[in-house]
Amino acid sequence: MRENLLSKKAACNSHGQDSSYFLGWQEYEKNPYDPITNPKGIIQMGLAENQLSFDLIESWLEAHPNPAGFKRDGASIFRELALFQDYRGFPPFKKALANYMGYLRGNKVRFESNNLVLTAGATSANETLMFCLAGPGEAFLLPTPYYPGFDRDLKWRTGVEIVPIQCSSSNDFKITKAALEEAYQRAKKCNLGVKGVLITNPSNPLGTTTTREELDTLLDFVVAKGIHLISDEIYSGTNFGSPGFISVAEAMIGRDHNVSHRVHIVYSLSKDLGLPGFRVGAIYSKNNSVVDAATKMSSFGLISSHTQYLLSELLSDEQFTRKYTEENRKRLKERHGQLVEGLRNAGVGCLRSNAGLYCWVDMRHLLESKTFEGEMKLWNKMVYEVGLNISPGSSCHCNEPGWFRVCFANMSADTLNVAIRRLKTFIDSGRRSRPPAPAYLVRKKDSHPSGKPTVVSRNGRLEICASG
Ligand SMILES: Cc1ncc(COP(=O)(O)O)c(C=O)c1O
């Protein structure tokens, strides 16, 4: 007899980690590309990491040895940092982070450090907000396609459900009032209490910024329904082209308390500064009850005092942050151009984008059948034959087969060229009609067979296991 050693929560399959998004990472780990030691290996293009500007941060660290060495003005502050345990965070760090967030929004909005709650990355910030705002039997509406990690971050431990807002390529996946209303009604039909809408701006995986019109539609919608709006702005510093990034904080200017107390911003230094290993995130809210509750919960995922001290010094060097941000945007723009151009030469288009660390690539014409099975087949060929781990649209809950997210900032320009060459060779040689790859990845039985494990389908049926 099988022993039941795990809790229902731990054993439950709602963590979303059996998605092709995470399976692709596992395949890459088994056979990672290296230009010298493994030139036939898989190139990791499924990871939204920013490695383009490390040299700038490294130069700053070299010029400023004190903070990383537990020192202030040459004297050790090791004991102070070792003992620091105020869960509200280190005030100079919160101030520097608030100023940096204002700078990234063109200083059109002022961020008060009292409204900031520090968390171990945006992952923890998003989950903390779920715990504060919703519970089992309640839902957040998310525009599709969305970041695959949200299935784990928003749903797994909280028991909250995600109801997709179905966006389509016909209007470049823009969020409309009709799509919002349709998702809201679908959730209601399933007896789910809708607690809010969560967007990513700039979008992961689209690489586009939310327009002023969309932001206004969203704000009107949440006020009309009496619900919350979470704007995950983790990519705010990656906006490398026009139109410019407009934060929900800016869109709220001139609106009253009825709006501002229901809007919450998530931020992190994982993308803009390329520091996902440091685990630095934050919630910004003007709702004092949310700030109080989230601060208490932040005890479960604090940022280490050493990291806070180091980054308070780095972020308060405004000359550095300005130079870094401008240069980083320039490098992202160049790299994005390299990928778009390379794809175009291979006869592949992508959604016009102006931000992020990836492109949303249209491979519909390469599908053997215009179905999610066809998309999985193409993805398997990409991983095993072409040697590229890209993320299929179905892992982002896109409801149109044939779209893929392709990352460009976690590798060198040379590696990106190798990836583009491989793709072009694959397309030119018509290899897509070859026999199937030996070992197709299989989705677990209990996830949606189409690779589209949405919580609530258009016909209103619940499609996942209940959270444990
Ligand atoms: C939209 C979005 N939110 C949150 C995260 C998680 O970020 P962090 O490393 O800060 O936890 C990611 C990471 O890819 C992301 O793309």
The ligand as a Gaussian input file, in Angstrom:
#p B3LYP/6-31G(d) Opt

LIG

0 1
 C        5.929000      38.512000     -14.837000
 C        6.829000      37.871000     -13.831000
 N        6.522000      37.982000     -12.533000
 C        7.291000      37.415000     -11.591000
 C        8.426000      36.702000     -11.926000
 C        9.281000      36.113000     -10.815000
 O       10.339000      36.966000     -10.547000
 P       11.307000      36.871000      -9.276000
 O       12.580000      36.255000      -9.739000
 O       11.522000      38.288000      -8.836000
 O       10.611000      36.071000      -8.240000
 C        8.797000      36.576000     -13.258000
 C        9.985000      35.819000     -13.649000
 O       10.173000      35.413000     -14.779000
 C        7.973000      37.179000     -14.236000
 O        8.274000      37.105000     -15.536000

